[in-house]
């Protein structure tokens, strides 16, 4: 089975909004460019430098088990993920 193709979606964000990218030396105006890689792109980047994903946090389960938790919408809708990565040579499968 083939995995999805690595992809980085490039968007703009308002640098003044909390949780967004911050303005830098080359920022022109209130917007900044942001790249949002899919999981396949993250895996490709990690593999290029000798790392692999050891664990992918189950945010859906955590949020389901803790329904009163607030401010985790980005994790609930999978705009953000949490991965534990290890050096592939130091921690073989």
C-alpha positions in Angstrom: 0.0 0.0 0.0 1.3 3.4 -0.9 1.4 6.1 1.7 0.2 9.6 0.9 2.6 11.8 -1.1 4.6 14.3 1.1 3.0 17.7 0.8 3.6 21.1 2.4 0.6 23.5 2.3 1.9 27.1 2.2 -0.5 29.7 3.7 -0.4 33.1 5.3 -1.1 33.9 9.0 -1.6 37.1 10.9 1.6 37.5 12.9 -0.3 39.4 15.6 -2.7 36.5 16.4 -1.7 34.4 19.4 -0.5 31.0 18.3 0.5 32.1 14.9 4.0 32.5 13.5 5.9 35.6 14.5 7.0 38.4 12.3 10.7 38.3 11.3 13.3 40.3 9.5 11.7 39.6 6.0 8.1 40.1 7.1 6.3 42.8 5.0 3.1 43.8 6.7 1.0 41.9 9.2 1.1 38.5 7.4 3.8 35.8 7.5 4.2 32.7 5.3 3.6 29.4 7.1 4.2 25.8 5.8 2.0 23.1 7.1 3.5 19.7 6.2 1.3 16.6 6.1 2.5 13.5 8.1 4.2 12.0 5.0 6.3 15.2 4.6 7.3 15.2 8.2 8.3 11.5 7.9 10.4 12.4 4.8 12.1 15.2 6.6 12.9 13.0 9.6 14.2 10.1 7.5 16.5 12.5 5.6 18.3 13.3 8.9 18.2 9.8 10.3 15.2 10.0 12.5 11.9 8.1 12.7 8.6 8.5 14.5 8.5 6.4 17.6 5.0 7.5 18.8 2.1 9.5 17.6 0.1 11.0 20.4 -3.6 10.1 20.4 -5.1 13.6 20.9 -8.6 12.3 19.8 -8.5 9.8 22.7 -7.1 12.3 25.2 -9.7 14.9 24.3 -12.5 12.3 24.4 -11.4 11.2 27.8 -11.1 14.8 29.1 -14.2 16.6 27.7 -13.8 19.7 29.8 -10.4 20.5 28.4 -10.3 23.8 26.6 -8.1 25.5 23.9 -7.1 22.3 22.1 -9.2 22.8 18.9 -6.1 22.6 16.7 -5.4 19.1 18.1 -9.0 18.1 17.9 -9.3 18.9 14.2 -5.8 17.6 13.5 -4.3 20.9 12.5 -1.5 20.1 15.0 -0.1 16.8 16.1 2.4 15.6 18.6 5.1 13.1 17.7 7.9 11.5 19.6 10.9 11.0 17.3 14.1 9.1 17.8 17.4 8.7 16.0 16.9 5.7 13.8 20.4 4.3 14.4 20.4 4.8 18.1 16.9 3.3 18.6 16.3 0.6 16.0 12.8 -0.8 15.6 
